[in-house]
């Protein structure tokens, strides 16, 4: 079971929300420049695969900040052994474990949802990574709880533009959300779906959006920074607030996924 801490949440924020983020993520794990509004997470509490937010619709930005922060230390760090991972495979119609995904190619786990505006805007960057390295790595779209949903819309800083989706109540609805995302982004990744009680998103601190690369030895060779601000598929997809986050160079990769894979396969050849 796992612990947690996290980063900022969501783009398209108004001035009030932006201030709250700066307050929430300053000292402690994420760190910006002023005093934190929330207590820093306890490293000794992690890891955990369930918490008070598991299985619940995220109703506000405040909830989002707390979720990301509380799960911070759950995230596997670079060069560590990957933790357990169980996901539903809609093609096979059954759950699969991480071990069954590992093979000769490294596995790229891309956590996200249709309702995550950061992920939606970066869809083209994810596609470029998959097109460039798809023959050398297995890209998997891990569909998790919606970052924003119809049920939670209307709060301060909520994105005014699509994507807009209702919170899935079943695995089949999550699969449909993934299909909708891929169709609109012209993506064709293998889709695996998190449980409705959010075990993968909680244990891996993968909500609202995040990336990891796992090699054949189950080593986390790439650990992306916490989303949304830390989501960096390509250099040109960097959020302006990426550099405001504490780097945590001992835990997370600072380069984009594209840059990492380019160097990784150059060394392998």
N, C-alpha and C positions, 0 to 999 in steps of 0.2 A: 504494500500500500504506500501512498506517496505524500509528499509535502507541497508547499507552494509559495510563490511570489510572482510579480509580473510588471508589465509596462503600461503605457498609455492605451487609449481605446478610441477608435473611430476617427474618421476624418470629417470635414465639413462642420467643424464646431463653431459655435458663436463665441463671442468674447468671454462670456461667463463660463462656458464649458472649458475653453482654453485655459482660463485662470485656474479652474478646479484641477485640471490635469497637472499643471505646473506645481500646484500645491500638493497634489496626491503623490507625485512621483519624484520628489526632490531628493531628500537625503537617502537613506536606505538603499535598497536594491537597484531601483531604476535611476534615481537621482537626477534632478535638474538643478535648480538654484535656490529654492526657498524651503521653508519648513514643511514637512509632510503633514497631510491631513489624516492619514491612516497610519496605523502602527506597522512597522516593518514586519515581514513574515519571519517565523521562527525556523531556521534551517533544521533544527532537531525534530520538527514535526513532520518533515517530508521523509520518504515519499508516501503519498496516499492516492487511491484511485476513486475515492468518493469524498464529497464534501457537501456543505449545506446548499450549494448551488447546483449540484449534479441533478440532471433531469428536469430542470426548471427553465422556463423562458426567461431570457434576460430582458428585464423591463425598463432599464434606464442606463444611462452612461455611468452613473454612480455604481450600479451593480457591476457593470463591466470592469471598471477600474479595480474594484475590490476582488473580482474573480482573477484577473490577470496578476495582481499583486500577491494574492494568497497562494497561488499555485507556482510562484516563481521557482522555488527550489525543487519542484517536481521534475522540471525539464532535465532530460539527460544532457550531460555536458560533453564537449568534444573529447574524443579518445576514451570515453567510458563504454562500458558494456550496455547495450540497449536493453531497456526494461521490457517486461511482458507487454504484448500488444495483441488484442483479440478484436477482429473486425468482421463485419458481415460481407460476404461476397455475393452480390445479387445474381451473378452469372451461375455460380455453382449452387446457390440457394442454401448456403451454410456458413457458419463462422470459420474463419481461418486464423491461424496463429502466425506470429512473426517468422518463426522457423521455416514455415512452408513458403515464405516469400523470398527467402535468401537463396542465392545460387551463385553462379559465376559473376553475374553483374551486380554492382552495388544497387541498393534500392533507395530511391528518392521519395520520401514521404512528404506530400504537400497537403497540409491541413487547411481546410477552409470551408466556406459555405456560400451559397448564392447570395445571401443577405449581407455579406461582408463587403462593404463598399471598397475597402482597401484592396481586397482580393480581386474584386470585379474589375477595378481599374488596372490592376496589374496582370490581368489575364493574358494580354499580348506578350508580356515579358516571360510569363510561365511557358507560353507556347514556344517562344524562341529557344528557351532552354531545352524543352522536350524535343524540338526539331533538331537541334544541334547535337544533343547527347543521347537521344533515344535509342540509338543502336548500341550504346555502351553502358547504359544504365536503365533500370526498370523504374519508370515514373508511376507513382500511385497517388491518386487523388483521394485523400481521406476526408470524407464528408462528415462534418461535425455540426453541432448546434448553431442555429442562425445567430450571427452577430447582431443583426437588426431584423425585425419581423413586423408584419402588419399589426400584430397585437401590441407591440411596444412602441409604435410610431407616435410622434407628436411631442416627444420630450425635447428639452433644450439641446440643440446641436444635432438633432437627428438628421441624417442626410435627406435633403429635399428631392434628390434625384433617385431614380431606380439605381440599384436593384431593389425590388420590393417583392416579398414572398411571405406567405403565412407560415408560422412555425409548424414544421412537420410533426404530426402526432404518431406516425408509424414509420417503420423502416422503409416501407414502399414509398412513402412521401419524401423521405430523404433521398432515396434513389432518384425519384422524379426531379428533385431540386438539383441534383448533380447533373442529370441529363440536360436540364434546362440551361444550366451554366455552360456546359460543354458545347451545346448547340449554338448558343449566342456568342461564345468566345472562339468557336471553331477549333475546339480542343478534342483530343481523342485519347485521354489517359484512362488507364484501368481505374475503376472506381471501387473503393471499399468503404463501408459505412460504419460509423461509430454506433455503439449501443445507445438506446434512448436515455439511459442514465449516465451517459457521457464518460464512460470509463477511460477511453483512450485520450480524449481531450483533457480530462482531469490529470491522469497519470503522466502524460507527456507535456502538460502545459501547452497544448496545441491550439487552444481557443484564444482569439478568434481566427488567427491565421499564422502559420509557421511552417518551417521546412527543416528536415533532417535527412542525412544520407547515412545509410548503414551498409557496411561491407559484408563479405561472406562470412567473416569471423564474428559477426554480430557487434562489431565495434562502431560506435557513432563517430564517423570520420568528419561529419559536418553537422554542427548544431547552430541553426539560425537563431538570431536574437528574437526576443518576444515580439509578437505582433500587437498592434498593427504597425507601429512606427518602425519596428525592426525587420519587417518583411522586405527582403531584398533579393528578388530573383535575378535581376540584372543591374549593372551599375546605374543605368539611366532611370531605373524605377525607384531610386532612393527618395524616401520622404524627407522633406526639409528638416524634420525633427529627429531624424535618425542620429545625427551627431550630437544632439542634446542629451541623449540617453547615456548613462554610464556604460562604458564599453564592455566591462566584465570579460576581458580578453582571456582570462584563465578558464572561462566557462563556454563562451560562444564565439563563433567565427565572426570576424569583422567584415570580410569580403562578401561579395554577392555569391549566390549559388553558381551562376555562370562562370565567374572567375575561379571559384574553387574547383569546379569540374574540369575546367580547361587545364589547370595546373595538375590536378589529380591524374588525369589520363595521360598527360605529357610525361609524368614521372613513371607511370605504369608501362609506357611503351618502350 
